Amino acid sequence: MTMDNDLYESAFARVPNRFLLNTVLAKRVHQLNKGAPPMVEANGSSFFEIALREIIAGKLQFHTATPEELKSQREEVKKPESEEKP
């Protein structure tokens, strides 16, 4: 196994849903690419490795939507424009 695979498996232990883990990783890598400071030592690592190590260290916070929140979001999307304007 490569270092990235080992890191990924360790991060997967903290976020036990691969879709959610990949989403969190993508968003954090994007933030780092835009200039966000790393929350762990970078040591010349790629943004992907930094994001994985941040997840493993418990530095990133994320929220998974409840079924009620998802339903509310879907209802907001379905509203006709006439209901949204005052």
C-alpha positions in Angstrom: 0.0 0.0 0.0 1.2 3.5 -0.7 1.2 6.3 1.8 -1.9 7.9 0.2 -3.7 4.6 0.6 -2.7 4.2 4.2 -3.8 7.8 4.9 -7.0 7.3 3.1 -7.9 4.2 5.1 -7.0 6.0 8.3 -9.3 8.9 7.3 -12.0 6.4 6.3 -11.9 5.2 9.9 -12.9 8.7 11.0 -15.5 9.3 8.3 -17.0 5.9 7.6 -18.8 6.9 4.4 -16.6 7.0 1.3 -18.9 9.4 -0.5 -18.8 11.8 2.4 -15.1 11.4 2.9 -14.5 12.1 -0.8 -16.7 15.2 -0.6 -15.0 16.5 2.5 -11.6 15.8 0.8 -12.5 17.6 -2.4 -13.8 20.7 -0.6 -10.8 20.9 1.7 -8.3 20.4 -1.1 -10.1 23.2 -3.0 -9.8 25.5 0.1 -6.1 24.7 0.4 -5.6 25.4 -3.3 -7.3 28.8 -2.8 -4.8 29.7 0.0 -6.4 28.4 3.2 -3.7 27.6 5.8 -3.1 24.0 6.6 -4.2 22.9 10.1 -1.4 20.3 10.3 2.3 20.6 9.4 2.5 20.6 5.6 6.1 19.3 5.3 6.0 19.7 1.5 3.0 17.4 1.2 0.3 17.6 -1.5 -2.9 19.3 -0.6 -4.6 15.8 -0.8 -2.2 14.4 1.9 -2.6 17.5 4.0 -6.4 17.2 3.9 -6.2 13.5 4.8 -4.0 14.2 7.7 -6.3 17.0 8.9 -9.2 14.5 8.8 -7.2 11.9 10.7 -6.2 14.5 13.3 -9.9 15.5 13.8 -9.2 19.1 12.6 -12.0 19.3 10.1 -15.6 19.7 11.1 -18.5 18.7 8.8 -22.2 18.2 9.1 -24.3 15.5 7.5 -27.9 16.6 6.8 -30.7 14.9 8.6 -33.6 13.5 6.6 -35.7 16.5 7.7 -33.1 19.0 6.5 -32.9 17.2 3.1 -36.7 17.3 2.8 -36.8 21.0 3.6 -34.1 21.7 1.0 -36.0 19.7 -1.6 -39.2 21.7 -0.8 -37.3 25.0 -1.2 -36.0 24.0 -4.6 -39.5 23.0 -5.8 -41.2 26.3 -4.8 -42.3 28.4 -7.8 -40.6 31.7 -8.2 -43.8 33.6 -7.4 -43.7 32.2 -3.8 -40.1 33.3 -3.2 -40.6 37.0 -4.1 -42.2 39.3 -1.5 
